[in-house]
Amino acid sequence: MIRERYGRFDRHLRFDKLERLLTRRGLHMEDVPDPNAPAYKLHWQPASQVSVMVCGSPEREARRRGSERIGDVYAVSSSMSAERVAWHRSRYGGHDA
């Protein structure tokens, strides 16, 4: 049903493209500290409480496993509450959004 409504999706969704499209619509993503860094980066959109996990920049590799590329969206999840984001920040550091 999703494909019928929206068409086919590209195999890889680049986070910079997603972020650019969201910014044009007045939505901004916040960085959230995550224990999987630097292999993966976590971002959060407060109004929707959606989190986006992105393939990060490992020390020695230009590519992740399989066909994953640095900057690709790895997962989109809902709902990540503000309390959960605060917990990540207190547990893994970084208080800047």
N, C-alpha and C positions, 0 to 999 in steps of 0.2 A: 504494500500500500504506500509506503514512503517513497519508493522508487517511482510509482505511478504518479504521485503528486509532485515530486521534486526532480525527477529524472535521475540519471546515474550520477554517482559521486566519483571524483577522482580517487585513484588508489592512495595518493598521499595528499593530506591537507597540511599545508604549511602554516605554522603558527603566526608568522608575520603577516600572512594574507588574512587569516581569521581576525587577528587583532586590528588590522587596518580597517576591515569591514565593520567591525564592532565600533571602533572609534568614530567612524563616519555616522553611525547611528546614535552617538552620544553615550556609548557603553565603554567602560574601561575595565581592564583586567588588573588585578593586584598580584604581585609576586608573593608566594607563600613559601617559607623555608620547608624543606622536605628532606627526610633521611636518605632518599635515593639520589640526591645531588652528588656530583655533577652529572651523573649518567642521565638523570631525568630532572626536569624542572616543573614545578607546580604553579599554576596561576588560578585565580579565583575571580568570579564576577559577583560582587555583593548583592545586587538587586535580584538576580536570578538564582543565586547560591549554586551556580554551576562551577565545577572545577575542571581544569584542562591540564592533563599531564603531557609534557612535550619532551621528545628525545633531546637530551642535553649534549654537552660537549665533553666527552671523556678525554682524559689526559693523552692517551696514545692513539686513539682511533679516529678516523675521519668518518666512519660509518658505524652504525649499531648493527646488531644481529640481523640476519636476513636482509630484507629490503628497506629496513628503517633507515632514515637519514636524519642527521642532526637538524633540528628545527621542525620535524614532522610532529603533528599531533598524534600522540600515542593512545590517549583515552579521554573521553568526555564523561563526567559523572555529575549526578545530581542526587541529592542536595547536600552541599557542604555548608553547614551553619557557621555563623560568625563565631560562635563559641569554639567550634572545631578549628577554625583558622587561628583564633587566639591561642588555643592549645598548641598548635604547630609552632607558632611564633615563640611561645614560652619554652617549649621543649627543644626546638632545633635552632633557635636564635633568629636574629633579624626582626626588627620592629618597624622597618620602613616599608611602605606599600609601593 
